[in-house]
């Protein structure tokens, strides 16, 4: 475990970095946005297409989409992406920030820490779900703790291509909105139809429904339907055998997956054909993380 930097040490290293670098926040409406976009589109470290998707998930305009550092010739030499969101905890608004896309030109990497300093000064709750190996030690110095995230996938080995008479899948937004409650409609509207699958499974014999938000992702040359939101876990568990076949048929896929922190947060039922993979992440937060944090992070496109 790395020895943590104290507040006094933090002030000193910020002062030192400020002598050779400028630190600016980036917003969609800020004057440096186009300059940042040019830098980002010309970099070769990260997938531009995927990261550009994340810029669409900054739902709260009060917060920046990231921070840049410039040399004193006004050239951008580094960027760190941020996904801010607010969470109600004990009836109070708590601010979280998911850090992603940390890019710094080789010459300036000793000053990579400069990008995170505004977040540390504000004492936000911070997560880093996909840090590169070289940044893990830096995060630990700044008080981040290592935590285990679970990636679970289930194989529909009994994929049968026929419609179950009890259930129906519905993807039409106008029909879906007739069933969803206010909170579910808010979740629906957060995520672009161009990127995510949003649908409901209807029980034809009662008023029960299950609302899903998911995305097709690729890992190890296999495609998964990765679930971020499922509204009625009990109904899903009770009818998993039928529902998985309907979803498989609709989206032509046999692998279903999810991320979670603790087993009680899992959506997908266990069966003979499932696998658990563990991933190290880093957090600096005083509250327990859950599915809400996952679907407000860069795991959406991972």
N, C-alpha and C positions, 0 to 999 in steps of 0.2 A: 504494500500500500504506500502510495506517495505521500509525503508530508504536505499537509494543506497549507496554502498561502494565507497569511493573515490579512486583515483589512488594511493594516499599515503597509504591509509589503505590496498589496494590490495598488495602493495609491502611488507608491514609488515607481512600480513598473509601468503604470499608466503614464506618469510624468515623463519617464525616460522614452517610452515609445512615441509620445506626442512630439518629441523634438525632431523626429525624422518622418513621421507619418501623420496624415489627416484621417480622421474617422468620421464617416457620415452615415446616417440612416437613409434607407431607400423606401419610397412609397410609390404607388402607381401614379400619383399625381405630382410627385416632386420633380424639381428641375433636373435632377441627376438620373432620372429613370431611363431615358433613352441612351445616355452614356453607359449606364450599367448594362442595359440590354445588349449593346454592342460588345462590351467586354464579355458578357456571359455567352453570347452566341459564338464568339471566336475562341473560347476556351476548349481544350480537348480532354479535360479530366472527367467530366460527367456527361450523362445523356441529356442533351438539351431538351428533347421532346418530353421526357418524363418530368424533369424539374419544372418546365414551363407549366405543366399541369398543376403543380403545387401552388403556383402563384394565383390560381383561380380559387384556392381554398382559404384565402385570407378574408374571412367573412366580416371581420371587424375593422373598419377603416381607421379606427383610433390608433392602430399599431402598424409598425413598418413591416415590409415583406423581407427585410434583411438589412445588413450593414456592409459598407465597403470601406476599404482603406486605400488611400492614395499616397503616392510619393509627392515630394514638393514641386514636381513639374506637372502636377495635377493629373497624372495617369493612374488609373485604377490598377492596383496590384493584388487585391484580395477581396473576397466576398464570403459572407456567411448568411445562409437563408434562414428565415424564421417563420414559423406558423404560430401566431398568437391565437388564443381562445380563452373564453371565460367559462368558469364552472361554478355552479352554486354548491357551496359546502357549508352546512349548518346555517342555511339561510343567508349566507354572505357570498358576494361575488369574489372569486379567487382567480387571479390571472396566471395562466400557464403559457409557456412558450416551448415549442418543439424546434430544436436546432437541426438543420440539414444543410447539405451542399456547401461544405467548408472548403473553399478554393483559395490558395495563396500562391503567388508566383515564387519559384524556388529561392530567389535571392532574398525574399522577405519572410521566409517561413519561421525564423526565430521569433518573429513578432506576430505569429498567428493568433496568440492569446488576445491581442488587442481587440479583435472583432467581438469577443464575448463579453468584454468588460462593461458595456452599458447594461446588459442583462444582470450581471452580478451586482452592480451598484443599486439596481431597482429591487433586488431580492425577489425576482419572479420564481415561480416553480418551473423548473427546467427539465426537459427530457432530450436525450440524444439516442435515437433508436438505431441509427445506421452509421455510427462513426467509423472512419477508417482506423486501422490499427495504430497508425502513427499519432493519432490524437487522443488515444485512450489515457495515456499517462498525463497529458495536459489536463484533461477533464478531472482526473483524480486529484491533481494539485489544487484545482478550484472547488473541491468539495463534492464532486459527483461520486455517487456510489454505484457499484456494479450490481445489476439486477438481472434475473433470468426472465426472458420472454419465451413463451411456448408457441411454436408453429405446429399445428396439428392438421393432418390431412386424412380423409376417409375415402376409400375406394368403393365405388358402387359396382361391386363384382357381379351382382345379379341384375344388371341393367336390362330391363325388358321394355321394348318399344311398343307400349300400348297405353291408351288413356284409361285411367282409373275412373270409374263412374262416380265415385264419392267426391273427388276433388277436381278443381278446375284452376288453371293458372291464368292470370289476367295481367297484361302489361299496359293496357290503355290508361293513360293518366286520368282522364275524366271519370272512368269507372272506378279506378283505385281511390280517388279522392272522396267518393261516396262512402267509403268504408273507414278511411283513416281518421283518427282523432287529431286534435290540434298539434300535439307534440310530434306525432308521426308525420304530419304534413310539413312541419318545419324541417324535419330530418330529410324528407323527400326533396325539398327545394334546395338543400345545400349542395346536392351532388348532380353534376351534369349528366344528362341523358347520353351525351356523346362518349362518356367514359365509363359510366356505371350502369349495371342492370338493376332496375327497380321494378318489383312486381309483387303481387299478392297471390297466395294460394287460398282459394275459397272452398269451404266445405258446403256442398250442395244441399245438405240436409239440416243445417242449422246456421246460425249467424256468425260462426267463428271464422276468422281469417288469420293468416300469417303474412306479415309484411317483411320483405327482404330488400336489403341493399347489398350488392356484391360487385365484384370486378373480376374479370378474367385476367389471370397473371401467369407468367411463365417462369418455371424454376426447373433447372436441370433437364431441359428439353421436354418438359411436360407442362401441360396447361391445367390450371386449377381454377375453379370458381371460388374465389375467396370472399367469405361472408364477413361484413362489417356490422351489419344490423339485422336482427331477427326479432320480431315483436312478441311472438307468443311461443316461448320455448317449450312449455308443457304440451301444447298442441302439436308442435313439431316432433317431440320425443314420442308421443303416443302414436303417431302416424308416419314415422320416418320411413318405414318400408315402402309405403305407397308414394310419399311425397318426393323422395330422392329419385324415383323413376320418372316422375313427371318433369322434374327439373332437368334431369339428364337428357330426356328426349327434347325438351324445348331448346336447350343450349348446346346440345351435342357434346357433352362432357361427362366424364365418369369420376373425376377427382374433385372433391370438395375440401376446402381448407378454411382455417381461421387462425388468428393470433389471440392469445390471452395470457394473463399473468397467473391466475389461480384457477384450479379445476372448477370451482363453483361459478366461474365466468364463462365456461365453455358452452357454445351453442350446440355443437354437433354430437350426437350420441356415439358412444363407443360401440364398435362391433369387431368381428374377427379380422377385419381388413382396415386397420387404422395405424397411424404411426405418429410419434411425437418427436419433434426436433427442438433442441434448446439453443437459444441465442442470447449472447451477452449484450445488454444495453446499459446506458448510464443515465442516472437521474439525480436531480438535486431538488427534492420536494419533500414537504412534511406530511403529505397526504397520500393515501393509497391510490394507485393507478388502476384504471379499469378499461372497459371497452370504449367508453367515451373518449378517453385519451388516445386510444389507438386510431379511432376514426377521425381524429383531428391532428394526424401526424403524417409524416412522409411514408409511413407503411402503406398508405393508400395506393401508392404506385410501386411498391417494392415487391 
